[in-house]
Amino acid sequence: MMIDFIRALGNPQIAFLRYAFIGGLLASVSFGIIGTYVVTRRISYLAGAISHSILAGIGAGLYLQSKFALLWFTPLLGALIAGLVSSLIIGLVSMYASQREDTVIGAIWAIGMAAGLLLLAKTPGYVDPMSYLFGNILLTTRADLWLIAGLDVLVVTLGALFYNQILAVCFDEEFARMRGLRVGVYYLGLLFLTALTIVLLVTTVGIVMVIAMLTLPPAVAGFFGRKLWQIMILAGLFCMLFTTLGIAVSYSYDLPTGATIIMIAGIAYLAAVFLKRFKKKSRYSGKNQPH
């Protein structure tokens, strides 16, 4: 299977497979870094709400282009606006508002999805919403690769410059606030960066898959790494592994690529959980045995 896949990567007649492979490797860098922050800060549900809300922006872009010929308002621009606005609302509500945070997040999640589906339904011509929900990494283009590479540079640069500050915000927010760190600013910055990552990658891998790859590889890496930077590196490597295996398996057996990648990542996570519980149980049994 892998031999045929490797040969196919070198075939100039199926360049889309090579673009998908390179895109998966590049996306893994951002997934590993931002996903580690998302999992460590325990804001997976926030990332889920942001990712689903951008469907409204995608729908708005397609609708305005088709109905009013506003060609400059692209689905990517609409998704970016929706993602940043929803992350700003969620961040401000979680920090300052007295309303229940989970209710507001659920509302943004549902309203964004509903608005997006309504706009897609009213867009002239046929628009398949499944292509945005699950994406198709095999449709990755050379321009997409440059966008993802640029995102990687931005994420790596900001992650290195503000590593200690974000580390403090993720693990001990109260201590960071006592030390004079502007926790709110860094928290909003983290949400904005998460939204940007989701927007640039969701057009390639889909809304559902982007959440899976933001959470599952860092969760698996958390079983093997202790420090934040170790988890980031391992999460990126695991993401590369899951993506490569998913593309190879889907190519060999004619399966949906995104769903295959998610399934492999999910199986790896369950295996890591089982392995950790087994080791913990074995260690506990060994301590209780008579000497």
C-alpha positions in Angstrom: 0.0 0.0 0.0 2.7 2.5 1.0 4.9 1.6 -1.9 2.1 2.3 -4.4 1.4 5.6 -2.6 5.0 6.7 -2.7 5.1 5.9 -6.4 1.9 7.8 -7.0 3.5 10.9 -5.3 6.1 11.0 -8.0 3.6 10.6 -10.8 3.3 14.0 -12.6 -0.2 13.2 -13.9 -1.7 13.1 -10.4 -0.1 16.3 -8.9 -3.2 16.8 -6.7 -2.0 13.8 -4.5 1.4 15.4 -4.1 -0.2 18.8 -3.2 -2.5 17.1 -0.6 0.5 15.3 0.9 2.6 18.5 1.1 -0.4 20.4 2.4 -1.0 17.9 5.1 2.6 18.1 6.3 2.5 21.9 6.3 -0.8 22.1 8.1 0.5 19.8 10.7 2.9 22.5 12.0 0.0 24.9 12.8 -2.2 22.1 14.0 0.5 21.0 16.4 1.3 24.4 17.9 -2.2 25.9 18.0 -3.8 22.6 18.9 -1.5 22.2 21.9 -2.6 25.6 23.2 -6.3 24.7 22.6 -6.0 21.4 24.4 -3.8 22.7 27.2 -6.1 25.7 27.8 -9.1 23.4 27.5 -10.9 25.6 25.0 -11.7 22.9 22.5 -15.4 23.8 22.7 -14.4 27.4 21.9 -12.5 26.3 18.8 -15.5 24.2 17.8 -17.8 27.2 18.1 -15.4 29.4 16.1 -15.0 26.8 13.3 -18.7 26.2 12.9 -19.5 29.9 13.0 -17.3 30.6 10.0 -19.8 28.7 7.8 -21.9 31.9 8.0 -19.0 33.9 6.5 -18.4 31.3 3.8 -22.1 31.4 2.9 -22.1 35.2 2.9 -19.2 35.3 0.6 -20.7 32.8 -1.9 -24.1 34.6 -1.7 -22.8 38.1 -2.2 -20.6 37.0 -5.1 -23.4 35.2 -6.9 -26.3 37.5 -6.1 -24.7 40.9 -6.2 -21.5 40.3 -8.1 -19.3 41.4 -5.2 -16.3 39.4 -6.4 -14.0 40.9 -3.9 -16.0 39.5 -1.0 -14.6 35.9 -1.2 -15.7 33.0 1.0 -12.2 33.2 2.6 -12.7 36.8 3.5 -16.2 36.1 4.9 -14.8 33.2 6.9 -12.0 35.4 8.3 -14.5 38.1 9.3 -16.9 35.6 10.9 -14.1 33.8 12.7 -12.5 36.9 14.2 -15.9 38.3 15.2 -17.0 35.1 16.9 -13.7 34.7 18.7 -13.9 38.3 19.9 -17.5 37.8 21.2 -16.5 34.5 22.9 -13.4 35.9 24.4 -15.2 39.0 25.8 -18.1 36.9 27.2 -15.8 34.4 28.9 -13.8 37.2 30.5 -16.3 39.9 31.4 -20.0 38.9 30.8 -22.2 37.6 33.5 -24.2 35.3 31.2 -23.5 31.6 31.1 -20.5 31.1 28.9 -21.6 27.8 27.6 -25.0 29.2 26.5 -23.4 32.0 24.5 -20.9 29.6 22.9 -23.7 27.3 22.0 -25.7 30.1 20.5 -22.8 31.3 18.3 -22.2 27.7 17.2 -25.8 27.2 16.2 -26.5 30.6 14.7 -23.3 30.5 12.6 -24.2 27.1 11.2 -27.8 28.0 10.6 -27.0 31.3 8.9 -24.4 29.6 6.8 -26.8 26.8 5.6 -29.5 29.4 4.9 -27.1 31.6 2.8 -25.8 28.5 0.9 -29.4 27.4 0.2 -30.3 30.9 -1.3 -27.1 31.1 -3.3 -27.9 30.8 -7.0 -26.7 27.5 -8.4 -25.9 24.3 -6.5 -23.6 24.6 -3.5 -22.7 21.4 -1.6 -22.5 22.2 2.1 -20.7 18.9 2.7 -17.7 20.2 0.9 -17.3 22.8 3.6 -18.2 20.6 6.5 -15.7 17.8 5.6 -13.5 19.5 3.0 -11.4 17.7 0.5 -7.7 17.8 1.1 -7.2 16.3 -2.4 -8.4 19.7 -3.8 -5.4 21.5 -2.3 -3.8 23.8 -4.8 -0.3 25.4 -5.1 -1.8 28.7 -3.8 -3.2 26.9 -0.8 0.2 25.6 0.0 1.6 29.1 0.1 -1.2 30.2 2.4 -0.6 27.4 4.8 3.2 27.9 4.7 2.6 31.6 5.5 0.4 30.6 8.4 3.1 28.3 9.7 5.7 31.1 9.7 3.3 33.4 11.6 2.3 30.7 14.1 5.9 29.6 14.7 7.1 33.2 15.1 4.4 34.3 17.5 4.7 31.0 19.4 8.4 31.5 19.9 8.2 35.2 20.8 5.4 34.9 23.3 6.0 31.3 24.5 6.5 32.1 28.2 3.5 34.5 28.3 1.1 32.0 26.7 2.5 29.2 28.8 1.6 31.2 31.9 -1.9 32.0 30.6 -2.5 28.3 29.8 -1.3 26.8 33.1 -1.7 29.4 35.8 -3.9 32.4 34.8 -4.1 33.8 38.3 -0.4 33.7 38.9 0.2 35.4 35.5 -2.3 38.1 36.4 -0.5 38.7 39.8 2.8 39.1 37.9 1.2 41.9 35.9 0.7 40.0 32.7 -2.2 41.2 30.6 -4.0 37.9 30.6 -7.0 39.2 28.6 -4.9 40.5 25.8 -3.0 37.2 25.4 -6.1 35.2 25.7 -7.8 37.2 23.0 -4.7 36.9 20.9 -4.7 33.2 21.3 -8.4 33.0 20.2 -7.6 35.2 17.2 -4.7 33.0 16.2 -6.9 29.9 16.6 -9.6 31.5 14.4 -7.0 32.4 11.7 -5.7 28.8 11.8 -9.2 27.4 11.5 -10.1 29.8 8.6 -7.0 29.1 6.5 -7.2 25.3 7.0 -10.9 24.7 7.0 -11.1 25.5 3.3 -8.8 22.6 2.7 -9.7 20.0 5.4 -13.3 21.1 6.3 -15.0 22.3 9.5 -15.3 18.9 11.1 -11.7 17.7 10.4 -10.1 20.9 11.5 -11.4 20.4 15.0 -10.4 16.8 15.0 -6.8 17.7 14.0 -6.6 20.6 16.5 -7.5 18.3 19.4 -6.6 14.6 18.7 -2.9 14.9 17.8 -2.1 17.1 20.9 -4.1 14.9 23.1 -2.1 11.9 21.9 1.2 13.9 22.3 0.1 14.8 25.9 0.6 11.1 26.9 4.3 11.2 25.8 5.5 14.8 26.4 5.7 16.7 29.7 6.7 20.2 28.7 4.6 22.4 26.4 7.2 22.6 23.7 7.6 18.8 23.7 3.9 18.3 23.2 3.9 20.9 20.4 6.6 19.0 18.5 5.1 15.6 19.1 1.6 16.9 18.2 3.0 18.2 14.8 4.7 14.8 14.2 1.7 12.8 15.1 -0.5 15.0 12.8 2.0 14.5 10.0 1.8 10.7 10.6 -2.0 10.6 10.8 -2.4 12.8 7.7 0.1 10.8 5.6 -1.4 7.4 6.6 -4.9 8.8 6.0 -4.1 10.0 2.5 -2.3 6.7 1.7 -5.1 4.5 3.0 -7.8 6.6 1.2 -5.9 6.5 -2.0 -5.3 2.7 -1.9 -8.9 1.8 -0.9 -10.8 4.6 -2.5 -12.1 6.1 0.7 -13.0 9.7 1.7 -9.7 11.2 2.7 -10.8 13.5 5.5 -12.9 10.8 7.2 -10.0 8.4 6.9 -7.5 10.8 8.5 -9.9 11.5 11.4 -10.5 7.8 11.9 -6.8 7.0 12.1 -6.3 9.9 14.6 -9.2 8.8 16.7 -8.0 5.2 16.8 -4.5 6.4 17.8 -6.1 8.5 20.6 -8.1 5.6 22.0 -5.1 3.3 21.8 -3.0 5.9 23.8 -5.8 6.2 26.4 -5.9 2.4 26.7 -2.1 2.1 26.9 -1.9 4.6 29.7 -4.7 3.0 31.7 -3.0 -0.5 31.2 0.4 0.8 32.4 -1.2 2.6 35.3 -3.1 -0.6 36.3 0.0 -2.7 35.9 2.0 -0.4 38.1 -0.7 -0.4 40.7 -1.0 -4.2 40.7 2.8 -4.5 41.0 2.9 -2.3 44.1 0.2 -4.3 45.8 1.8 -7.7 45.3 3.4 -9.3 48.4 7.2 -9.3 48.5 
